Amino acid sequence: MAKQPKRKKSRRRGATARANAELGAHMASLGLEAIEAYKVWCRQHGFSAALSKTWQERRQERAAHQRDQQAAQAEESLRKHVERLGLDGVAAYQTWCRQQGLGDAIHKSDAQRSKEFKLHQQIQSTQALHKGRKHSRRTKDIIHQLWAGAIAEEELRTEVLRLIHRAFVGLAGDQREQLRDLLLHVEKRAPNLLDARPALHRLGRVEGNTFVEALGALARHSGAWQQSPSEWKPDSRNPRRQFAALVRFLLARYDVPTCLDSVWFGGWDQEAQRQQGWFIHVGSGQNIRTADLPLVLSKRMAHVFAEAPSELTATEALRWAQVVGQGGSEMLAQAVIATELGRNFADESFWSTVVLFLVENPMLDPDMVGPIVDYINHQKFVPTEEGEPPQPNYTMKGRSAVKLLSQVEEWHERLARDNRQPGGSWESSGIAGFEWMDDKEEGLRWTISELTSKRDLTLEGRAMNHCVASYVPNCRRGSKSVWSMQVDAEGHSARVVTIAVHNPSRNIVEVRGRFNAVPRQSGKNPKNKTLERPYRELLARSGAVLRKWIETEELGRTTRAY
């Protein structure tokens, strides 16, 4: 009988699966998805295109990828610097440097670039000073010409004049004359109000958020003016105080809460007109409770509204009054305002029951309010892939705080584990990222980068132990964007905080560290997880980096988390 040949032992399936998983993880670390793309990348960088490699070889590839990223970031940083100087390309930048007696190297430190930008500003200021008088003499004439419709918008050189031109659009008869007289008086008495920069920083760069546009909104209500603007005299040099005094001079016979000033910086849509009506209503001596509000205020709530913090917007002050007026703490009110409820009153009949639930559970950690609101919103209002929300009939009746917190935690953990499908990607928000070399500690590089795929958000959530993956639907719609702040030292990168931005308003609406830690409280987190001291130190320093990004990109903020 012939002897049967021995069968070769097949490789264990588990080992093959692990090898494939390791390859996939390595490719992902290089920002690659397809094997063919990985092979091409290897050839371009002088590496073998083989798929099976040692850990040393893969480490070399990751180091090459990191060098590519650093080179790209350096190039992007140079491009932004050149743009800030108002120059067209690197060659023009080098020429400018030589003209100013500076070195023409393209790789410079942040301190050197900061000095160059200050020099650029000094040059611009000097040029503006020489042209200032001529411009001032012409502004009055230009306002008259804009009122008469004698100048087209494309003929105007400055953004302020273009804003004035748009303010006249849509006005007729008396309103055009009132706006003309108002602008002429302001140009004479308070020229700081003729400014194209955002008037309220927390609203961001949105339509209507300049003093010029607010003056246009005032002119549309000229029928309710109590006095002529020609009789107004400013008693302050601060533009915010000047505008507050002007609007009260024109429209108010009685005290108006400062928080209502924000209604004049929301444009001229239906909701903006509705909110401007609140100012006129209160200024005429009527109770805020009888105004056309999106929620019902009790007498106690109305009293709290009148004393709301001056930095709040009108909608935030209403939510503040709702919380504090029902017995909630100011910390709870701030936590509620930091969520979407501080800006939106849609489905208020339901959300008012959520606010009451939060008030009636005073031992609930305010840091859990954001995750709770996100969870409830997804359960009741966010459609699944099948079309219906998970619990469209969700109510707060008979709801247990302990059980709700358990459900929120389970949902959070499920989102963090959900990495089975990449879920695609979405377009960038258009907001630029940020890079900064720490002056206090050499070699420490901070970056803020946008996350533009479900996979990115899932990995961020896993690493940070929070539910940022819940932002996927809003990111796909383009209403929000999520950013990761990381710090790099000696080739090692660490995530510090996750940032959520409301794209239309360019406002930062959430900033959280690991386990939903709050930066301004040195790492306090709802789960009372112990955070390592080095991470807490980075968390404490993240606020300064974030403020630099806000200043560079002209962002607003609605959260007090830092």
C-alpha positions as CSV (number, residue, x, y, z in Angstrom):
1,M,0.0,0.0,0.0
2,A,1.5,3.4,-1.1
3,K,2.4,5.7,1.7
4,Q,0.2,8.9,1.7
5,P,2.2,12.2,1.5
6,K,2.1,14.3,4.6
7,R,-0.2,17.3,4.4
8,K,1.4,20.7,5.1
9,K,0.2,22.3,8.3
10,S,-1.9,25.4,7.5
11,R,-1.2,28.6,9.3
12,R,-3.6,29.2,12.1
13,R,-6.4,31.5,11.1
14,G,-5.9,33.5,14.2
15,A,-2.3,34.4,13.3
16,T,-3.4,35.4,9.8
17,A,-6.2,37.6,11.2
18,R,-3.7,39.3,13.6
19,A,-1.2,39.9,10.8
20,N,-4.0,41.5,8.7
21,A,-5.1,43.6,11.6
22,E,-1.6,44.8,12.3
23,L,-1.1,45.7,8.6
24,G,-4.4,47.5,8.6
25,A,-3.5,49.4,11.8
26,H,-0.1,50.3,10.3
27,M,-1.7,51.5,7.1
28,A,-4.2,53.6,9.1
29,S,-1.3,55.2,11.0
30,L,0.1,56.3,7.6
31,G,-3.3,57.7,6.6
32,L,-3.7,55.0,3.9
33,E,-6.7,52.7,3.4
34,A,-6.0,50.5,0.3
35,I,-3.1,48.1,0.0
36,E,-2.2,49.4,-3.5
37,A,-1.9,52.9,-2.1
38,Y,0.4,51.6,0.6
39,K,2.6,49.9,-1.9
40,V,2.8,53.1,-4.0
41,W,3.7,55.1,-0.9
42,C,6.4,52.6,0.1
43,R,8.0,52.9,-3.4
44,Q,7.8,56.7,-3.3
45,H,9.7,56.8,0.0
46,G,12.3,54.2,-0.9
47,F,10.9,51.3,1.2
48,S,10.1,47.8,0.1
49,A,6.5,47.2,-1.2
50,A,6.2,43.9,0.7
51,L,3.3,43.6,3.1
52,S,5.0,41.5,5.7
53,K,7.6,43.6,7.6
54,T,9.3,43.7,10.9
55,W,8.3,46.2,13.6
56,Q,11.6,48.1,13.0
57,E,10.8,48.5,9.3
58,R,7.3,49.7,10.2
59,R,8.7,52.1,12.7
60,Q,10.9,53.6,10.0
61,E,7.9,54.0,7.8
62,R,5.9,55.8,10.5
63,A,8.9,58.1,11.1
64,A,9.0,58.9,7.4
65,H,5.2,59.7,7.5
66,Q,5.7,61.9,10.5
67,R,8.5,63.8,8.7
68,D,6.1,64.3,5.7
69,Q,3.4,65.6,8.1
70,Q,5.9,68.0,9.7
71,A,7.1,69.2,6.4
72,A,3.5,69.8,5.2
73,Q,2.6,71.6,8.5
74,A,5.7,73.8,8.1
75,E,4.7,74.6,4.6
76,E,1.1,75.4,5.7
77,S,2.4,77.5,8.5
78,L,4.6,79.5,6.1
79,R,1.7,80.0,3.7
80,K,-0.5,81.4,6.5
81,H,2.2,83.7,7.6
82,V,2.7,85.0,4.1
83,E,-1.0,85.6,3.7
84,R,-1.2,87.5,7.0
85,L,1.5,89.8,5.6
86,G,-0.7,90.4,2.5
87,L,2.0,89.0,0.2
88,D,1.6,86.8,-2.9
89,G,3.8,83.8,-2.5
90,V,7.2,82.9,-1.0
91,A,9.2,84.8,-3.5
92,A,7.3,88.0,-2.6
93,Y,7.8,87.2,1.1
94,Q,11.6,86.9,0.7
95,T,11.7,90.2,-1.3
96,W,9.7,91.9,1.5
97,C,12.1,90.6,4.2
98,R,15.1,91.9,2.3
99,Q,13.4,95.3,1.8
100,Q,12.8,95.5,5.6
101,G,16.4,94.5,6.4
102,L,15.3,91.0,7.7
103,G,16.7,87.6,6.8
104,D,15.0,86.0,3.9
105,A,15.0,82.4,5.2
106,I,11.7,80.7,4.9
107,H,12.0,78.6,8.1
108,K,11.7,80.9,11.1
109,S,10.5,80.6,14.7
110,D,7.2,81.8,15.9
111,A,8.9,84.7,17.7
112,Q,10.5,85.9,14.5
113,R,7.3,85.6,12.5
114,S,5.5,87.5,15.3
115,K,8.0,90.4,15.0
116,E,7.5,90.4,11.2
117,F,3.8,90.6,11.6
118,K,4.1,93.5,14.1
119,L,6.3,95.3,11.7
120,H,3.7,94.7,9.0
121,Q,1.0,96.2,11.2
122,Q,3.2,99.2,12.0
123,I,3.7,99.8,8.2
124,Q,0.0,99.5,7.6
125,S,-0.8,101.9,10.5
126,T,1.7,104.5,9.1
127,Q,0.1,104.3,5.7
128,A,-3.4,104.5,7.2
129,L,-2.3,107.6,9.2
130,H,-1.3,109.4,6.0
131,K,-4.6,108.6,4.4
132,G,-6.7,109.1,7.5
133,R,-7.6,112.7,7.0
134,K,-8.5,112.3,3.4
135,H,-10.7,109.3,4.2
136,S,-12.5,111.2,7.0
137,R,-13.3,114.1,4.7
138,R,-14.8,111.7,2.2
139,T,-16.9,109.5,4.5
140,K,-19.6,112.0,4.9
141,D,-19.8,112.5,1.1
142,I,-19.9,108.8,0.5
143,I,-22.7,108.2,2.9
144,H,-24.7,110.9,1.0
145,Q,-23.9,109.2,-2.3
146,L,-24.9,105.7,-0.9
147,W,-28.2,107.1,0.3
148,A,-28.8,108.6,-3.1
149,G,-27.9,105.3,-4.8
150,A,-25.1,106.9,-6.8
151,I,-22.4,104.3,-6.0
152,A,-22.5,100.6,-6.8
153,E,-21.2,98.2,-4.2
154,E,-18.4,96.9,-6.5
155,E,-16.9,100.5,-6.6
156,L,-16.4,100.6,-2.8
157,R,-13.0,99.7,-1.5
158,T,-13.6,99.0,2.2
159,E,-15.8,96.4,3.9
160,V,-17.3,99.2,6.1
161,L,-18.6,101.1,3.1
162,R,-19.9,97.9,1.6
163,L,-21.8,97.1,4.8
164,I,-23.3,100.6,4.7
165,H,-24.3,100.1,1.1
166,R,-26.1,96.8,2.1
167,A,-27.8,98.5,5.1
168,F,-29.5,100.9,2.6
169,V,-30.7,98.0,0.5
170,G,-34.3,97.1,1.2
171,L,-35.1,100.5,2.9
172,A,-37.4,103.0,1.4
173,G,-38.6,106.5,2.0
174,D,-38.3,107.7,5.6
175,Q,-36.2,104.7,6.7
176,R,-33.5,105.5,4.2
177,E,-33.4,109.1,5.4
178,Q,-33.3,108.0,9.0
179,L,-30.4,105.7,8.4
180,R,-28.6,108.4,6.5
181,D,-29.0,110.9,9.4
182,L,-28.1,108.2,11.9
183,L,-24.9,107.3,10.1
184,L,-23.9,110.9,9.6
185,H,-24.3,111.6,13.3
186,V,-22.5,108.5,14.3
187,E,-19.6,109.3,11.9
188,K,-19.3,112.6,13.7
189,R,-19.9,111.6,17.3
190,A,-18.9,108.0,17.5
191,P,-16.8,106.9,14.5
192,N,-15.7,103.7,16.3
193,L,-19.2,102.3,15.5
194,L,-18.4,102.4,11.8
195,D,-16.5,99.1,12.0
196,A,-16.6,95.9,10.0
197,R,-15.3,93.6,12.8
198,P,-17.7,91.4,14.9
199,A,-19.4,93.5,17.5
200,L,-20.1,90.6,19.9
201,H,-17.1,88.2,20.0
202,R,-19.2,85.3,21.4
203,L,-21.5,85.4,18.3
204,G,-18.6,85.0,15.9
205,R,-18.4,86.2,12.4
206,V,-22.1,85.9,11.4
207,E,-24.4,88.1,9.3
208,G,-25.6,91.1,11.3
209,N,-22.8,91.0,13.9
210,T,-21.3,94.4,13.2
211,F,-22.2,97.8,14.5
212,V,-22.9,99.1,11.0
213,E,-25.5,96.3,10.4
214,A,-27.0,97.0,13.9
215,L,-27.4,100.6,12.9
216,G,-29.3,99.4,9.8
217,A,-31.6,97.3,12.0
218,L,-32.2,100.3,14.2
219,A,-33.2,102.4,11.1
220,R,-35.8,99.7,10.2
221,H,-37.5,100.4,13.6
222,S,-37.3,104.2,13.1
223,G,-41.0,104.4,13.5
224,A,-40.6,103.5,17.2
225,W,-37.8,106.0,17.9
226,Q,-38.5,108.2,20.9
227,Q,-36.0,110.9,20.0
228,S,-33.9,112.2,17.1
229,P,-30.4,110.7,16.8
230,S,-29.0,114.2,16.3
231,E,-29.6,114.9,20.0
232,W,-27.6,112.0,21.2
233,K,-24.1,112.5,22.7
234,P,-21.9,109.6,23.7
235,D,-20.5,109.5,27.2
236,S,-17.9,106.8,26.6
237,R,-15.2,105.8,24.1
238,N,-16.0,102.1,24.2
239,P,-18.1,101.1,21.1
240,R,-20.2,98.6,23.0
241,R,-21.2,101.2,25.6
242,Q,-21.7,103.8,22.9
243,F,-24.1,101.5,21.0
244,A,-25.9,100.5,24.2
245,A,-26.5,104.1,25.1
246,L,-27.6,105.0,21.5
247,V,-30.2,102.2,21.2
248,R,-31.7,103.1,24.6
249,F,-31.7,106.8,23.7
250,L,-33.7,106.0,20.5
251,L,-36.0,103.2,21.7
252,A,-36.3,103.0,25.5
253,R,-38.1,105.0,28.1
254,Y,-37.5,102.4,30.8
255,D,-34.6,100.3,31.8
256,V,-33.7,97.4,29.5
257,P,-31.5,94.4,30.6
258,T,-28.1,94.5,29.0
259,C,-28.5,90.9,27.7
260,L,-31.1,92.3,25.2
261,D,-28.5,94.3,23.4
262,S,-27.5,91.2,21.5
263,V,-30.8,91.2,19.6
264,W,-29.4,94.0,17.3
265,F,-26.6,91.8,16.1
266,G,-28.6,89.0,14.6
267,G,-29.4,90.3,11.2
268,W,-32.9,91.0,9.8
269,D,-34.6,87.6,9.4
270,Q,-37.9,86.8,11.0
271,E,-36.4,85.5,14.3
272,A,-34.1,88.6,14.5
273,Q,-37.1,90.9,14.1
274,R,-38.9,88.9,16.7
275,Q,-36.1,89.3,19.2
276,Q,-35.7,93.0,18.5
277,G,-39.3,93.4,19.4
278,W,-38.4,92.1,22.9
279,F,-36.1,95.1,23.4
280,I,-38.8,97.6,22.2
281,H,-41.4,95.8,24.3
282,V,-39.4,96.1,27.5
283,G,-38.1,99.6,26.6
284,S,-41.7,100.9,26.4
285,G,-42.3,99.8,30.0
286,Q,-44.0,96.4,29.4
287,N,-43.2,93.2,31.1
288,I,-40.9,90.7,29.3
289,R,-43.5,88.0,30.1
290,T,-46.0,89.5,27.7
291,A,-43.5,89.7,24.8
292,D,-43.5,87.2,21.9
293,L,-41.2,84.7,23.6
294,P,-40.5,81.1,22.7
295,L,-41.2,79.9,26.2
296,V,-43.4,80.8,29.1
297,L,-41.8,82.8,32.0
298,S,-43.2,82.9,35.5
299,K,-42.9,86.1,37.6
300,R,-39.8,84.7,39.3
301,M,-38.2,83.8,35.9
302,A,-38.9,87.3,34.6
303,H,-37.2,88.8,37.7
304,V,-34.2,86.5,37.1
305,F,-34.1,87.5,33.4
306,A,-33.8,91.2,34.3
307,E,-30.7,90.4,36.4
308,A,-29.1,87.9,34.0
309,P,-25.3,88.3,33.5
310,S,-24.6,91.0,31.0
311,E,-22.4,88.8,28.8
312,L,-25.2,86.4,28.0
313,T,-27.2,86.8,24.7
314,A,-31.0,87.2,24.9
315,T,-31.7,83.5,24.2
316,E,-29.1,82.4,26.7
317,A,-30.6,84.8,29.3
318,L,-34.1,83.2,28.7
319,R,-32.7,79.8,29.4
320,W,-30.8,81.1,32.4
321,A,-34.0,82.6,33.8
322,Q,-35.8,79.3,33.1
323,V,-33.3,77.3,35.1
324,V,-32.6,79.7,38.0
325,G,-36.2,80.8,38.2
326,Q,-37.3,77.2,38.9
327,G,-34.7,76.9,41.7
328,G,-31.7,75.6,39.7
329,S,-28.2,76.7,40.5
330,E,-26.2,79.2,38.4
331,M,-23.7,76.3,37.7
332,L,-26.6,74.3,36.3
333,A,-27.8,77.2,34.2
334,Q,-24.3,77.7,32.7
335,A,-24.1,74.0,31.9
336,V,-27.5,74.1,30.1
337,I,-26.6,77.2,28.2
338,A,-23.4,75.5,27.0
339,T,-25.5,72.9,25.2
340,E,-27.7,73.4,22.1
341,L,-30.5,74.5,24.4
342,G,-28.7,77.8,24.9
343,R,-29.3,78.7,21.3
344,N,-32.3,76.8,20.2
345,F,-35.9,76.7,21.4
346,A,-37.3,74.2,18.9
347,D,-39.6,71.6,20.5
348,E,-39.6,73.7,23.7
349,S,-42.7,71.9,25.1
350,F,-40.5,68.8,25.5
351,W,-37.2,70.4,26.4
352,S,-38.8,72.5,29.2
353,T,-39.6,69.1,30.9
354,V,-35.9,68.2,30.5
355,V,-34.8,71.4,32.2
356,L,-37.3,70.9,35.0
357,F,-35.9,67.3,35.4
358,L,-32.4,68.7,35.8
359,V,-33.5,71.3,38.3
360,E,-35.4,68.7,40.4
361,N,-32.2,66.6,40.6
362,P,-29.8,69.1,42.3
363,M,-27.2,66.5,43.1
364,L,-26.7,65.8,39.4
365,D,-23.2,66.9,38.4
366,P,-23.5,69.9,36.0
367,D,-20.7,68.3,34.0
368,M,-23.1,65.5,33.0
369,V,-25.7,68.0,31.5
370,G,-24.0,68.0,28.1
371,P,-23.9,64.2,27.7
372,I,-27.5,63.9,29.0
373,V,-28.8,66.5,26.5
374,D,-26.9,64.8,23.7
375,Y,-28.3,61.4,24.6
376,I,-31.9,62.6,24.9
377,N,-31.6,64.5,21.6
378,H,-30.4,61.4,19.8
379,Q,-33.0,59.1,21.3
380,K,-35.9,61.4,20.5
381,F,-35.0,63.5,17.4
382,V,-32.0,62.1,15.4
383,P,-33.1,59.6,12.8
384,T,-31.3,56.3,12.4
385,E,-30.3,54.7,9.1
386,E,-33.8,53.1,9.1
387,G,-35.4,56.6,9.2
388,E,-36.9,56.8,12.6
389,P,-35.2,58.0,15.9
390,P,-34.6,55.2,18.4
391,Q,-37.3,56.5,20.8
392,P,-39.5,59.2,19.1
393,N,-42.0,59.0,22.1
394,Y,-39.3,59.6,24.7
395,T,-40.6,61.5,27.7
396,M,-39.2,62.6,31.1
397,K,-42.3,61.4,33.0
398,G,-41.3,59.0,35.8
399,R,-37.7,59.1,34.7
400,S,-35.1,58.1,37.3
401,A,-31.9,60.1,37.4
402,V,-29.8,57.1,38.3
403,K,-31.2,55.0,35.5
404,L,-30.8,57.9,33.0
405,L,-27.2,58.3,33.9
406,S,-26.7,54.5,33.4
407,Q,-28.3,54.7,30.0
408,V,-26.1,57.7,29.0
409,E,-23.0,55.8,30.1
410,E,-24.0,52.7,28.1
411,W,-24.8,54.9,25.0
412,H,-21.4,56.6,25.4
413,E,-19.6,53.3,25.6
414,R,-21.5,51.9,22.6
415,L,-20.5,54.9,20.5
416,A,-16.9,54.5,21.6
417,R,-16.9,50.8,20.5
418,D,-18.6,51.5,17.2
419,N,-15.8,51.2,14.8
420,R,-17.1,48.4,12.6
421,Q,-17.9,50.6,9.7
422,P,-15.9,53.6,8.6
423,G,-19.1,55.6,7.8
424,G,-17.4,57.7,5.2
425,S,-16.1,61.2,5.6
426,W,-17.4,64.8,5.1
427,E,-16.2,68.1,3.8
428,S,-14.0,70.3,5.9
429,S,-15.6,73.2,7.7
430,G,-13.3,75.7,6.0
431,I,-11.9,76.8,9.3
432,A,-8.1,76.6,9.4
433,G,-6.3,74.4,11.9
434,F,-3.6,75.7,14.2
435,E,0.1,75.0,15.1
436,W,2.1,76.6,17.8
437,M,5.6,76.0,19.3
438,D,5.5,76.4,23.1
439,D,7.9,79.3,24.0
440,K,8.1,78.1,27.7
441,E,9.1,74.5,26.9
442,E,11.4,74.0,23.9
443,G,10.4,71.2,21.5
444,L,6.7,71.1,22.6
445,R,4.5,71.5,19.5
446,W,0.7,72.1,19.9
447,T,-1.7,71.4,17.0
448,I,-5.4,71.7,16.5
449,S,-6.7,69.5,13.6
450,E,-10.2,69.0,12.2
451,L,-11.6,65.4,12.3
452,T,-13.5,64.7,9.1
453,S,-14.6,61.1,9.2
454,K,-16.5,58.8,11.4
455,R,-13.4,56.8,12.0
456,D,-11.5,59.9,13.2
457,L,-14.3,60.7,15.7
458,T,-14.5,57.1,16.9
459,L,-10.8,56.9,17.5
460,E,-10.9,60.3,19.3
461,G,-13.7,59.1,21.5
462,R,-11.9,55.9,22.3
463,A,-8.7,57.6,23.2
464,M,-10.4,60.4,25.3
465,N,-13.2,58.2,26.8
466,H,-16.1,60.4,25.8
467,C,-19.0,60.4,23.3
468,V,-17.7,62.7,20.6
469,A,-18.9,60.1,18.1
470,S,-22.4,61.4,18.7
471,Y,-21.4,64.5,16.6
472,V,-21.3,62.4,13.4
473,P,-24.8,63.4,12.1
474,N,-24.1,67.1,12.6
475,C,-20.7,66.8,11.0
476,R,-22.2,65.2,8.0
477,R,-24.8,68.0,7.7
478,G,-22.0,70.6,8.1
479,S,-23.6,72.3,11.0
480,K,-20.8,71.4,13.4
481,S,-17.1,70.4,13.2
482,V,-15.0,68.5,15.7
483,W,-11.3,69.3,16.4
484,S,-8.6,67.5,18.3
485,M,-5.9,69.4,20.2
486,Q,-2.7,67.4,20.5
487,V,0.8,68.1,21.7
488,D,3.9,66.6,20.3
489,A,7.2,66.2,22.0
490,E,10.2,64.3,20.7
491,G,8.1,62.3,18.3
492,H,5.5,61.3,20.8
493,S,2.0,62.7,20.3
494,A,-0.7,63.0,22.9
495,R,-4.4,64.1,22.7
496,V,-5.3,66.8,25.1
497,V,-8.8,68.1,24.5
498,T,-11.6,67.7,21.9
499,I,-13.3,70.8,20.6
500,A,-16.7,71.2,19.0
501,V,-17.5,74.2,16.7
502,H,-20.8,75.5,15.5
503,N,-19.9,76.1,11.9
504,P,-22.5,78.8,10.8
505,S,-21.5,81.1,13.7
506,R,-17.9,79.9,14.1
507,N,-18.5,79.5,17.8
508,I,-16.8,77.0,20.0
509,V,-19.6,75.2,21.8
510,E,-17.8,72.5,23.7
511,V,-14.3,71.7,25.0
512,R,-13.6,68.5,26.9
513,G,-10.6,66.4,27.9
514,R,-10.4,62.8,28.9
515,F,-13.5,61.4,30.6
516,N,-15.3,64.7,29.7
517,A,-12.8,66.5,32.0
518,V,-13.4,70.3,32.2
519,P,-10.1,72.2,31.5
520,R,-10.9,75.2,33.7
521,Q,-11.3,72.9,36.7
522,S,-7.9,71.3,36.4
523,G,-9.2,68.0,35.1
524,K,-12.4,67.5,37.0
525,N,-14.5,64.9,35.3
526,P,-18.0,63.4,35.8
527,K,-16.7,59.8,36.3
528,N,-14.2,60.9,39.0
529,K,-11.5,59.1,37.1
530,T,-7.9,59.8,38.3
531,L,-6.0,61.7,35.6
532,E,-2.2,61.5,35.5
533,R,-0.4,64.6,36.7
534,P,1.5,65.2,33.3
535,Y,-1.9,65.1,31.5
536,R,-3.5,67.5,34.0
537,E,-0.6,69.9,33.4
538,L,-1.2,69.8,29.7
539,L,-4.9,70.2,30.2
540,A,-4.3,73.3,32.3
541,R,-2.2,74.8,29.5
542,S,-4.6,73.9,26.7
543,G,-6.7,77.1,27.4
544,A,-3.9,79.4,26.3
545,V,-3.4,77.5,23.1
546,L,-7.1,77.5,22.4
547,R,-7.3,81.3,22.9
548,K,-4.4,81.7,20.4
549,W,-6.4,79.7,17.8
550,I,-9.6,81.8,18.6
551,E,-7.7,85.0,18.0
552,T,-6.0,83.8,14.8
553,E,-9.2,82.4,13.2
554,E,-11.6,85.0,14.7
555,L,-13.7,82.4,16.4
556,G,-16.4,83.0,19.0
557,R,-17.2,80.9,22.0
558,T,-20.4,80.0,24.0
559,T,-18.8,77.6,26.5
560,R,-17.0,78.6,29.7
561,A,-15.1,75.3,29.9
562,Y,-11.7,77.1,29.7
